[in-house]
Amino acid sequence: LVDNGVGDIIHQLEYRISRLEGVLHLEKMITESGGKIFTTNGRKAYFDTAMEKCKEAGGSIATPRNPAENDAILYFVKSYNTYAYLGMKESLIPRKFQFLDGTQLNYTNWHLNEPSGKGEE
């Protein structure tokens, strides 16, 4: 059991977090899937800059590992009518991709004939 004073503080924090999440949802800056929170500031940036900003916020570039997480990322792509960086890269084997940490992809949802290597994938 939690001491009554600590319990009150926890309740207040949960309430404030809930309100903040509500505002971010309204502003289309946050969505969640499978316990993960996906967010954006809506600004265009270079990949390295985006990676650094994610790291500063305690997160990482989005890495869709299932259809629901892919849909969470698509939410921003559609809301902002732009592309999204993903936490994957081409491996040493052409047209084979892996996560940034080098592990093998366990989920993909490429468009037909993608990735083509002809620019924005």
Phi and psi in radians as a Rosetta constraint file:
Dihedral C 1 N 2 CA 2 C 2 CIRCULARHARMONIC -1.663 0.35
Dihedral N 2 CA 2 C 2 N 3 CIRCULARHARMONIC 2.405 0.35
Dihedral C 2 N 3 CA 3 C 3 CIRCULARHARMONIC -0.935 0.35
Dihedral N 3 CA 3 C 3 N 4 CIRCULARHARMONIC 2.478 0.35
Dihedral C 3 N 4 CA 4 C 4 CIRCULARHARMONIC -0.942 0.35
Dihedral N 4 CA 4 C 4 N 5 CIRCULARHARMONIC -0.749 0.35
Dihedral C 4 N 5 CA 5 C 5 CIRCULARHARMONIC -1.105 0.35
Dihedral N 5 CA 5 C 5 N 6 CIRCULARHARMONIC -0.769 0.35
Dihedral C 5 N 6 CA 6 C 6 CIRCULARHARMONIC -1.154 0.35
Dihedral N 6 CA 6 C 6 N 7 CIRCULARHARMONIC -0.710 0.35
Dihedral C 6 N 7 CA 7 C 7 CIRCULARHARMONIC -1.052 0.35
Dihedral N 7 CA 7 C 7 N 8 CIRCULARHARMONIC -0.695 0.35
Dihedral C 7 N 8 CA 8 C 8 CIRCULARHARMONIC -1.122 0.35
Dihedral N 8 CA 8 C 8 N 9 CIRCULARHARMONIC -0.731 0.35
Dihedral C 8 N 9 CA 9 C 9 CIRCULARHARMONIC -1.103 0.35
Dihedral N 9 CA 9 C 9 N 10 CIRCULARHARMONIC -0.772 0.35
Dihedral C 9 N 10 CA 10 C 10 CIRCULARHARMONIC -1.063 0.35
Dihedral N 10 CA 10 C 10 N 11 CIRCULARHARMONIC -0.777 0.35
Dihedral C 10 N 11 CA 11 C 11 CIRCULARHARMONIC -1.052 0.35
Dihedral N 11 CA 11 C 11 N 12 CIRCULARHARMONIC -0.764 0.35
Dihedral C 11 N 12 CA 12 C 12 CIRCULARHARMONIC -1.100 0.35
Dihedral N 12 CA 12 C 12 N 13 CIRCULARHARMONIC -0.747 0.35
Dihedral C 12 N 13 CA 13 C 13 CIRCULARHARMONIC -1.125 0.35
Dihedral N 13 CA 13 C 13 N 14 CIRCULARHARMONIC -0.752 0.35
Dihedral C 13 N 14 CA 14 C 14 CIRCULARHARMONIC -1.052 0.35
Dihedral N 14 CA 14 C 14 N 15 CIRCULARHARMONIC -0.712 0.35
Dihedral C 14 N 15 CA 15 C 15 CIRCULARHARMONIC -1.116 0.35
Dihedral N 15 CA 15 C 15 N 16 CIRCULARHARMONIC -0.795 0.35
Dihedral C 15 N 16 CA 16 C 16 CIRCULARHARMONIC -1.136 0.35
Dihedral N 16 CA 16 C 16 N 17 CIRCULARHARMONIC -0.726 0.35
Dihedral C 16 N 17 CA 17 C 17 CIRCULARHARMONIC -1.080 0.35
Dihedral N 17 CA 17 C 17 N 18 CIRCULARHARMONIC -0.758 0.35
Dihedral C 17 N 18 CA 18 C 18 CIRCULARHARMONIC -1.045 0.35
Dihedral N 18 CA 18 C 18 N 19 CIRCULARHARMONIC -0.753 0.35
Dihedral C 18 N 19 CA 19 C 19 CIRCULARHARMONIC -1.135 0.35
Dihedral N 19 CA 19 C 19 N 20 CIRCULARHARMONIC -0.754 0.35
Dihedral C 19 N 20 CA 20 C 20 CIRCULARHARMONIC -1.099 0.35
Dihedral N 20 CA 20 C 20 N 21 CIRCULARHARMONIC -0.761 0.35
Dihedral C 20 N 21 CA 21 C 21 CIRCULARHARMONIC -1.068 0.35
Dihedral N 21 CA 21 C 21 N 22 CIRCULARHARMONIC -0.680 0.35
Dihedral C 21 N 22 CA 22 C 22 CIRCULARHARMONIC -1.061 0.35
Dihedral N 22 CA 22 C 22 N 23 CIRCULARHARMONIC -0.775 0.35
Dihedral C 22 N 23 CA 23 C 23 CIRCULARHARMONIC -1.106 0.35
Dihedral N 23 CA 23 C 23 N 24 CIRCULARHARMONIC -0.778 0.35
Dihedral C 23 N 24 CA 24 C 24 CIRCULARHARMONIC -1.111 0.35
Dihedral N 24 CA 24 C 24 N 25 CIRCULARHARMONIC -0.641 0.35
Dihedral C 24 N 25 CA 25 C 25 CIRCULARHARMONIC -1.103 0.35
Dihedral N 25 CA 25 C 25 N 26 CIRCULARHARMONIC -0.780 0.35
Dihedral C 25 N 26 CA 26 C 26 CIRCULARHARMONIC -1.073 0.35
Dihedral N 26 CA 26 C 26 N 27 CIRCULARHARMONIC -0.641 0.35
Dihedral C 26 N 27 CA 27 C 27 CIRCULARHARMONIC -1.468 0.35
Dihedral N 27 CA 27 C 27 N 28 CIRCULARHARMONIC 0.088 0.35
Dihedral C 27 N 28 CA 28 C 28 CIRCULARHARMONIC 0.964 0.35
Dihedral N 28 CA 28 C 28 N 29 CIRCULARHARMONIC 0.731 0.35
Dihedral C 28 N 29 CA 29 C 29 CIRCULARHARMONIC -1.946 0.35
Dihedral N 29 CA 29 C 29 N 30 CIRCULARHARMONIC -0.050 0.35
Dihedral C 29 N 30 CA 30 C 30 CIRCULARHARMONIC -2.628 0.35
Dihedral N 30 CA 30 C 30 N 31 CIRCULARHARMONIC 2.499 0.35
Dihedral C 30 N 31 CA 31 C 31 CIRCULARHARMONIC -2.633 0.35
Dihedral N 31 CA 31 C 31 N 32 CIRCULARHARMONIC 2.874 0.35
Dihedral C 31 N 32 CA 32 C 32 CIRCULARHARMONIC -2.414 0.35
Dihedral N 32 CA 32 C 32 N 33 CIRCULARHARMONIC 2.758 0.35
Dihedral C 32 N 33 CA 33 C 33 CIRCULARHARMONIC -2.763 0.35
Dihedral N 33 CA 33 C 33 N 34 CIRCULARHARMONIC 2.277 0.35
Dihedral C 33 N 34 CA 34 C 34 CIRCULARHARMONIC 0.972 0.35
Dihedral N 34 CA 34 C 34 N 35 CIRCULARHARMONIC 0.607 0.35
Dihedral C 34 N 35 CA 35 C 35 CIRCULARHARMONIC 1.465 0.35
Dihedral N 35 CA 35 C 35 N 36 CIRCULARHARMONIC -0.080 0.35
Dihedral C 35 N 36 CA 36 C 36 CIRCULARHARMONIC -1.701 0.35
Dihedral N 36 CA 36 C 36 N 37 CIRCULARHARMONIC 2.542 0.35
Dihedral C 36 N 37 CA 37 C 37 CIRCULARHARMONIC -1.846 0.35
Dihedral N 37 CA 37 C 37 N 38 CIRCULARHARMONIC 2.230 0.35
Dihedral C 37 N 38 CA 38 C 38 CIRCULARHARMONIC -1.903 0.35
Dihedral N 38 CA 38 C 38 N 39 CIRCULARHARMONIC 2.342 0.35
Dihedral C 38 N 39 CA 39 C 39 CIRCULARHARMONIC -2.532 0.35
Dihedral N 39 CA 39 C 39 N 40 CIRCULARHARMONIC 2.862 0.35
Dihedral C 39 N 40 CA 40 C 40 CIRCULARHARMONIC -2.649 0.35
Dihedral N 40 CA 40 C 40 N 41 CIRCULARHARMONIC 2.741 0.35
Dihedral C 40 N 41 CA 41 C 41 CIRCULARHARMONIC -1.744 0.35
Dihedral N 41 CA 41 C 41 N 42 CIRCULARHARMONIC -0.038 0.35
Dihedral C 41 N 42 CA 42 C 42 CIRCULARHARMONIC 1.387 0.35
Dihedral N 42 CA 42 C 42 N 43 CIRCULARHARMONIC 0.023 0.35
Dihedral C 42 N 43 CA 43 C 43 CIRCULARHARMONIC -1.629 0.35
Dihedral N 43 CA 43 C 43 N 44 CIRCULARHARMONIC 2.570 0.35
Dihedral C 43 N 44 CA 44 C 44 CIRCULARHARMONIC -1.379 0.35
Dihedral N 44 CA 44 C 44 N 45 CIRCULARHARMONIC 2.532 0.35
Dihedral C 44 N 45 CA 45 C 45 CIRCULARHARMONIC -2.733 0.35
Dihedral N 45 CA 45 C 45 N 46 CIRCULARHARMONIC 2.849 0.35
Dihedral C 45 N 46 CA 46 C 46 CIRCULARHARMONIC -1.261 0.35
Dihedral N 46 CA 46 C 46 N 47 CIRCULARHARMONIC 2.726 0.35
Dihedral C 46 N 47 CA 47 C 47 CIRCULARHARMONIC -0.964 0.35
Dihedral N 47 CA 47 C 47 N 48 CIRCULARHARMONIC -0.849 0.35
Dihedral C 47 N 48 CA 48 C 48 CIRCULARHARMONIC -1.069 0.35
Dihedral N 48 CA 48 C 48 N 49 CIRCULARHARMONIC -0.669 0.35
Dihedral C 48 N 49 CA 49 C 49 CIRCULARHARMONIC -1.144 0.35
Dihedral N 49 CA 49 C 49 N 50 CIRCULARHARMONIC -0.777 0.35
Dihedral C 49 N 50 CA 50 C 50 CIRCULARHARMONIC -1.075 0.35
Dihedral N 50 CA 50 C 50 N 51 CIRCULARHARMONIC -0.739 0.35
Dihedral C 50 N 51 CA 51 C 51 CIRCULARHARMONIC -1.059 0.35
Dihedral N 51 CA 51 C 51 N 52 CIRCULARHARMONIC -0.757 0.35
Dihedral C 51 N 52 CA 52 C 52 CIRCULARHARMONIC -1.141 0.35
Dihedral N 52 CA 52 C 52 N 53 CIRCULARHARMONIC -0.742 0.35
Dihedral C 52 N 53 CA 53 C 53 CIRCULARHARMONIC -1.107 0.35
Dihedral N 53 CA 53 C 53 N 54 CIRCULARHARMONIC -0.716 0.35
Dihedral C 53 N 54 CA 54 C 54 CIRCULARHARMONIC -1.085 0.35
Dihedral N 54 CA 54 C 54 N 55 CIRCULARHARMONIC -0.751 0.35
Dihedral C 54 N 55 CA 55 C 55 CIRCULARHARMONIC -1.101 0.35
Dihedral N 55 CA 55 C 55 N 56 CIRCULARHARMONIC -0.747 0.35
Dihedral C 55 N 56 CA 56 C 56 CIRCULARHARMONIC -1.044 0.35
Dihedral N 56 CA 56 C 56 N 57 CIRCULARHARMONIC -0.576 0.35
Dihedral C 56 N 57 CA 57 C 57 CIRCULARHARMONIC -1.480 0.35
Dihedral N 57 CA 57 C 57 N 58 CIRCULARHARMONIC -0.007 0.35
Dihedral C 57 N 58 CA 58 C 58 CIRCULARHARMONIC 1.513 0.35
Dihedral N 58 CA 58 C 58 N 59 CIRCULARHARMONIC 0.299 0.35
Dihedral C 58 N 59 CA 59 C 59 CIRCULARHARMONIC -2.200 0.35
Dihedral N 59 CA 59 C 59 N 60 CIRCULARHARMONIC -2.714 0.35
Dihedral C 59 N 60 CA 60 C 60 CIRCULARHARMONIC -2.653 0.35
Dihedral N 60 CA 60 C 60 N 61 CIRCULARHARMONIC 2.922 0.35
Dihedral C 60 N 61 CA 61 C 61 CIRCULARHARMONIC -1.024 0.35
Dihedral N 61 CA 61 C 61 N 62 CIRCULARHARMONIC 2.479 0.35
Dihedral C 61 N 62 CA 62 C 62 CIRCULARHARMONIC -1.057 0.35
Dihedral N 62 CA 62 C 62 N 63 CIRCULARHARMONIC 2.377 0.35
Dihedral C 62 N 63 CA 63 C 63 CIRCULARHARMONIC -2.284 0.35
Dihedral N 63 CA 63 C 63 N 64 CIRCULARHARMONIC 1.671 0.35
Dihedral C 63 N 64 CA 64 C 64 CIRCULARHARMONIC -1.165 0.35
Dihedral N 64 CA 64 C 64 N 65 CIRCULARHARMONIC 2.172 0.35
Dihedral C 64 N 65 CA 65 C 65 CIRCULARHARMONIC -1.990 0.35
Dihedral N 65 CA 65 C 65 N 66 CIRCULARHARMONIC 0.039 0.35
Dihedral C 65 N 66 CA 66 C 66 CIRCULARHARMONIC -2.887 0.35
Dihedral N 66 CA 66 C 66 N 67 CIRCULARHARMONIC 2.950 0.35
Dihedral C 66 N 67 CA 67 C 67 CIRCULARHARMONIC -1.022 0.35
Dihedral N 67 CA 67 C 67 N 68 CIRCULARHARMONIC -0.641 0.35
Dihedral C 67 N 68 CA 68 C 68 CIRCULARHARMONIC -1.150 0.35
Dihedral N 68 CA 68 C 68 N 69 CIRCULARHARMONIC -0.722 0.35
Dihedral C 68 N 69 CA 69 C 69 CIRCULARHARMONIC -1.209 0.35
Dihedral N 69 CA 69 C 69 N 70 CIRCULARHARMONIC -0.631 0.35
Dihedral C 69 N 70 CA 70 C 70 CIRCULARHARMONIC -1.063 0.35
Dihedral N 70 CA 70 C 70 N 71 CIRCULARHARMONIC -0.738 0.35
Dihedral C 70 N 71 CA 71 C 71 CIRCULARHARMONIC -1.122 0.35
Dihedral N 71 CA 71 C 71 N 72 CIRCULARHARMONIC -0.627 0.35
Dihedral C 71 N 72 CA 72 C 72 CIRCULARHARMONIC -1.087 0.35
Dihedral N 72 CA 72 C 72 N 73 CIRCULARHARMONIC -0.696 0.35
Dihedral C 72 N 73 CA 73 C 73 CIRCULARHARMONIC -1.238 0.35
Dihedral N 73 CA 73 C 73 N 74 CIRCULARHARMONIC -0.721 0.35
Dihedral C 73 N 74 CA 74 C 74 CIRCULARHARMONIC -1.070 0.35
Dihedral N 74 CA 74 C 74 N 75 CIRCULARHARMONIC -0.514 0.35
Dihedral C 74 N 75 CA 75 C 75 CIRCULARHARMONIC -0.932 0.35
Dihedral N 75 CA 75 C 75 N 76 CIRCULARHARMONIC -0.793 0.35
Dihedral C 75 N 76 CA 76 C 76 CIRCULARHARMONIC -1.289 0.35
Dihedral N 76 CA 76 C 76 N 77 CIRCULARHARMONIC -0.688 0.35
Dihedral C 76 N 77 CA 77 C 77 CIRCULARHARMONIC -1.006 0.35
Dihedral N 77 CA 77 C 77 N 78 CIRCULARHARMONIC -0.767 0.35
Dihedral C 77 N 78 CA 78 C 78 CIRCULARHARMONIC -1.290 0.35
Dihedral N 78 CA 78 C 78 N 79 CIRCULARHARMONIC -0.720 0.35
Dihedral C 78 N 79 CA 79 C 79 CIRCULARHARMONIC -1.102 0.35
Dihedral N 79 CA 79 C 79 N 80 CIRCULARHARMONIC -0.687 0.35
Dihedral C 79 N 80 CA 80 C 80 CIRCULARHARMONIC -1.783 0.35
Dihedral N 80 CA 80 C 80 N 81 CIRCULARHARMONIC -0.016 0.35
Dihedral C 80 N 81 CA 81 C 81 CIRCULARHARMONIC 0.865 0.35
Dihedral N 81 CA 81 C 81 N 82 CIRCULARHARMONIC 0.952 0.35
Dihedral C 81 N 82 CA 82 C 82 CIRCULARHARMONIC -2.628 0.35
Dihedral N 82 CA 82 C 82 N 83 CIRCULARHARMONIC -3.059 0.35
Dihedral C 82 N 83 CA 83 C 83 CIRCULARHARMONIC -1.640 0.35
Dihedral N 83 CA 83 C 83 N 84 CIRCULARHARMONIC 2.984 0.35
Dihedral C 83 N 84 CA 84 C 84 CIRCULARHARMONIC -2.327 0.35
Dihedral N 84 CA 84 C 84 N 85 CIRCULARHARMONIC 2.442 0.35
Dihedral C 84 N 85 CA 85 C 85 CIRCULARHARMONIC -1.310 0.35
Dihedral N 85 CA 85 C 85 N 86 CIRCULARHARMONIC 2.567 0.35
Dihedral C 85 N 86 CA 86 C 86 CIRCULARHARMONIC -2.121 0.35
Dihedral N 86 CA 86 C 86 N 87 CIRCULARHARMONIC 2.648 0.35
Dihedral C 86 N 87 CA 87 C 87 CIRCULARHARMONIC -1.424 0.35
Dihedral N 87 CA 87 C 87 N 88 CIRCULARHARMONIC 1.008 0.35
Dihedral C 87 N 88 CA 88 C 88 CIRCULARHARMONIC -2.544 0.35
Dihedral N 88 CA 88 C 88 N 89 CIRCULARHARMONIC 2.823 0.35
Dihedral C 88 N 89 CA 89 C 89 CIRCULARHARMONIC -2.572 0.35
Dihedral N 89 CA 89 C 89 N 90 CIRCULARHARMONIC 2.844 0.35
Dihedral C 89 N 90 CA 90 C 90 CIRCULARHARMONIC -1.275 0.35
Dihedral N 90 CA 90 C 90 N 91 CIRCULARHARMONIC 2.398 0.35
Dihedral C 90 N 91 CA 91 C 91 CIRCULARHARMONIC -1.413 0.35
Dihedral N 91 CA 91 C 91 N 92 CIRCULARHARMONIC -3.043 0.35
Dihedral C 91 N 92 CA 92 C 92 CIRCULARHARMONIC -1.182 0.35
Dihedral N 92 CA 92 C 92 N 93 CIRCULARHARMONIC -0.357 0.35
Dihedral C 92 N 93 CA 93 C 93 CIRCULARHARMONIC -1.557 0.35
Dihedral N 93 CA 93 C 93 N 94 CIRCULARHARMONIC 2.042 0.35
Dihedral C 93 N 94 CA 94 C 94 CIRCULARHARMONIC -0.927 0.35
Dihedral N 94 CA 94 C 94 N 95 CIRCULARHARMONIC 2.447 0.35
Dihedral C 94 N 95 CA 95 C 95 CIRCULARHARMONIC 1.200 0.35
Dihedral N 95 CA 95 C 95 N 96 CIRCULARHARMONIC 0.149 0.35
Dihedral C 95 N 96 CA 96 C 96 CIRCULARHARMONIC -1.900 0.35
Dihedral N 96 CA 96 C 96 N 97 CIRCULARHARMONIC 2.314 0.35
Dihedral C 96 N 97 CA 97 C 97 CIRCULARHARMONIC -2.028 0.35
Dihedral N 97 CA 97 C 97 N 98 CIRCULARHARMONIC 2.754 0.35
Dihedral C 97 N 98 CA 98 C 98 CIRCULARHARMONIC -2.529 0.35
Dihedral N 98 CA 98 C 98 N 99 CIRCULARHARMONIC 2.858 0.35
Dihedral C 98 N 99 CA 99 C 99 CIRCULARHARMONIC -1.185 0.35
Dihedral N 99 CA 99 C 99 N 100 CIRCULARHARMONIC 2.820 0.35
Dihedral C 99 N 100 CA 100 C 100 CIRCULARHARMONIC -1.023 0.35
Dihedral N 100 CA 100 C 100 N 101 CIRCULARHARMONIC -0.481 0.35
Dihedral C 100 N 101 CA 101 C 101 CIRCULARHARMONIC -1.445 0.35
Dihedral N 101 CA 101 C 101 N 102 CIRCULARHARMONIC 0.050 0.35
Dihedral C 101 N 102 CA 102 C 102 CIRCULARHARMONIC 1.640 0.35
Dihedral N 102 CA 102 C 102 N 103 CIRCULARHARMONIC -0.130 0.35
Dihedral C 102 N 103 CA 103 C 103 CIRCULARHARMONIC -1.323 0.35
Dihedral N 103 CA 103 C 103 N 104 CIRCULARHARMONIC 2.700 0.35
Dihedral C 103 N 104 CA 104 C 104 CIRCULARHARMONIC -1.263 0.35
Dihedral N 104 CA 104 C 104 N 105 CIRCULARHARMONIC 2.490 0.35
Dihedral C 104 N 105 CA 105 C 105 CIRCULARHARMONIC -1.165 0.35
Dihedral N 105 CA 105 C 105 N 106 CIRCULARHARMONIC 2.401 0.35
Dihedral C 105 N 106 CA 106 C 106 CIRCULARHARMONIC -1.944 0.35
Dihedral N 106 CA 106 C 106 N 107 CIRCULARHARMONIC 0.000 0.35
Dihedral C 106 N 107 CA 107 C 107 CIRCULARHARMONIC -2.653 0.35
Dihedral N 107 CA 107 C 107 N 108 CIRCULARHARMONIC 2.312 0.35
Dihedral C 107 N 108 CA 108 C 108 CIRCULARHARMONIC -2.433 0.35
Dihedral N 108 CA 108 C 108 N 109 CIRCULARHARMONIC 2.745 0.35
Dihedral C 108 N 109 CA 109 C 109 CIRCULARHARMONIC -2.596 0.35
Dihedral N 109 CA 109 C 109 N 110 CIRCULARHARMONIC 0.939 0.35
Dihedral C 109 N 110 CA 110 C 110 CIRCULARHARMONIC -1.235 0.35
Dihedral N 110 CA 110 C 110 N 111 CIRCULARHARMONIC 2.614 0.35
Dihedral C 110 N 111 CA 111 C 111 CIRCULARHARMONIC -1.187 0.35
Dihedral N 111 CA 111 C 111 N 112 CIRCULARHARMONIC 2.805 0.35
Dihedral C 111 N 112 CA 112 C 112 CIRCULARHARMONIC -0.944 0.35
Dihedral N 112 CA 112 C 112 N 113 CIRCULARHARMONIC 2.347 0.35
Dihedral C 112 N 113 CA 113 C 113 CIRCULARHARMONIC 1.159 0.35
Dihedral N 113 CA 113 C 113 N 114 CIRCULARHARMONIC 0.349 0.35
Dihedral C 113 N 114 CA 114 C 114 CIRCULARHARMONIC -2.074 0.35
Dihedral N 114 CA 114 C 114 N 115 CIRCULARHARMONIC 2.687 0.35
Dihedral C 114 N 115 CA 115 C 115 CIRCULARHARMONIC -1.305 0.35
Dihedral N 115 CA 115 C 115 N 116 CIRCULARHARMONIC 2.441 0.35
Dihedral C 115 N 116 CA 116 C 116 CIRCULARHARMONIC -1.746 0.35
Dihedral N 116 CA 116 C 116 N 117 CIRCULARHARMONIC -0.264 0.35
Dihedral C 116 N 117 CA 117 C 117 CIRCULARHARMONIC 1.371 0.35
Dihedral N 117 CA 117 C 117 N 118 CIRCULARHARMONIC 0.273 0.35
Dihedral C 117 N 118 CA 118 C 118 CIRCULARHARMONIC -1.907 0.35
Dihedral N 118 CA 118 C 118 N 119 CIRCULARHARMONIC 0.776 0.35
Dihedral C 118 N 119 CA 119 C 119 CIRCULARHARMONIC 1.909 0.35
Dihedral N 119 CA 119 C 119 N 120 CIRCULARHARMONIC -2.445 0.35
Dihedral C 119 N 120 CA 120 C 120 CIRCULARHARMONIC -1.134 0.35
Dihedral N 120 CA 120 C 120 N 121 CIRCULARHARMONIC 2.029 0.35
